[in-house]
């Protein structure tokens, strides 16, 4: 899934009572801003092409998996993410979301 070796900032922090870090394969940091970190993750137990893992201040916020692109909203944390492996995030992201790359957008 990943063309490069993991770097020092690619490891996720803690999981939650529902999801553990041990369930994940490799991860890559996609975006970090202020206290928010968004990772792309291999997740062998999920029947999906794309998984995102979101943390705030190193604490697990939520995750989402789908085929090709994934949009996940975490209302309690006040953040939503959209990752599109084909780079069509500008077309898929709802109005008002910030594109932080051709594959990732972040919204409220």
C-alpha positions as CSV (number, residue, x, y, z in Angstrom):
1,X,0.0,0.0,0.0
2,X,2.8,2.4,0.8
3,X,5.7,3.1,-1.5
4,X,8.0,4.5,1.2
5,X,9.2,3.3,4.6
6,X,7.6,4.7,7.7
7,X,9.1,7.8,9.2
8,X,9.3,8.9,12.8
9,X,6.0,10.8,12.7
10,X,4.0,8.0,10.9
11,X,3.1,6.1,14.1
12,X,-0.3,6.6,15.6
13,X,-0.8,7.2,19.3
14,X,-3.3,5.3,21.5
15,X,-6.4,3.5,20.4
16,X,-9.7,3.5,22.1
17,X,-11.8,0.8,23.9
18,X,-13.3,-0.1,20.5
19,X,-10.2,0.0,18.3
20,X,-6.6,-0.9,19.2
21,X,-3.4,0.2,17.5
22,X,-2.5,-3.5,17.3
23,X,-5.3,-4.0,14.7
24,X,-3.5,-1.7,12.3
25,X,-0.8,-2.4,9.8
26,X,1.4,0.4,8.7
27,X,0.3,4.1,9.0
28,X,1.4,7.3,7.4
29,X,0.8,10.8,8.7
30,X,-1.2,12.7,6.0
31,X,-1.6,16.0,7.8
32,X,-0.9,17.5,11.2
33,X,-2.1,20.9,12.2
34,X,-2.3,22.3,15.7
35,X,-3.6,19.4,17.8
36,X,-5.1,17.4,14.9
37,X,-3.4,14.5,13.1
38,X,-4.8,12.5,10.2
39,X,-3.2,9.2,9.2
40,X,-3.7,6.8,6.3
41,X,-3.8,3.3,7.7
42,X,-3.5,-0.3,6.6
43,X,-6.2,-2.2,8.4
44,X,-6.1,-5.9,7.6
45,X,-9.3,-6.8,9.3
46,X,-11.3,-4.2,7.3
47,X,-12.7,-5.1,3.9
48,X,-11.7,-1.7,2.5
49,X,-9.2,0.0,0.2
50,X,-8.7,3.1,2.3
51,X,-8.7,3.8,6.0
52,X,-8.1,7.0,7.9
53,X,-7.2,7.3,11.6
54,X,-7.7,10.7,13.3
55,X,-6.2,11.9,16.6
56,X,-6.4,15.1,18.6
57,X,-3.5,15.8,21.0
58,X,-2.4,12.1,20.6
59,X,-5.8,10.8,21.6
60,X,-7.9,8.7,19.3
61,X,-10.9,10.6,17.7
62,X,-12.1,8.1,15.2
63,X,-11.5,6.2,12.1
64,X,-13.2,5.3,8.8
65,X,-12.7,2.9,6.0
66,X,-14.1,2.5,2.5
67,X,-13.2,1.7,-1.1
68,X,-11.2,4.3,-3.0
69,X,-12.3,7.3,-0.9
70,X,-13.6,7.7,2.6
71,X,-15.5,10.5,4.4
72,X,-15.8,10.4,8.2
73,X,-17.3,12.9,10.6
74,X,-16.6,12.9,14.3
75,X,-19.2,15.3,15.8
76,X,-17.9,15.1,19.4
77,X,-14.5,16.3,18.2
78,X,-15.9,18.8,15.8
79,X,-13.9,17.5,12.8
80,X,-14.6,15.7,9.6
81,X,-12.2,14.3,7.0
82,X,-12.3,13.2,3.4
83,X,-9.6,11.2,1.8
84,X,-9.7,10.3,-1.9
85,X,-6.9,8.0,-3.2
86,X,-7.6,9.2,-6.7
87,X,-6.9,12.9,-5.9
88,X,-10.5,14.1,-6.5
89,X,-10.9,15.6,-3.1
90,X,-11.7,19.1,-4.5
91,X,-14.7,17.6,-6.3
92,X,-15.9,15.4,-3.5
93,X,-15.4,17.7,-0.5
94,X,-18.5,19.6,0.8
95,X,-18.4,23.4,0.4
96,X,-16.5,25.1,3.1
97,X,-14.0,22.3,3.8
98,X,-10.3,23.0,3.5
99,X,-8.3,21.0,1.0
100,X,-5.0,20.3,2.6
101,X,-3.7,18.4,-0.4
102,X,-5.1,16.8,-3.5
103,X,-6.2,13.7,-1.6
104,X,-7.3,15.2,1.8
105,X,-9.9,17.7,3.0
106,X,-10.8,18.7,6.5
107,X,-14.1,20.2,7.6
108,X,-16.0,21.1,10.7
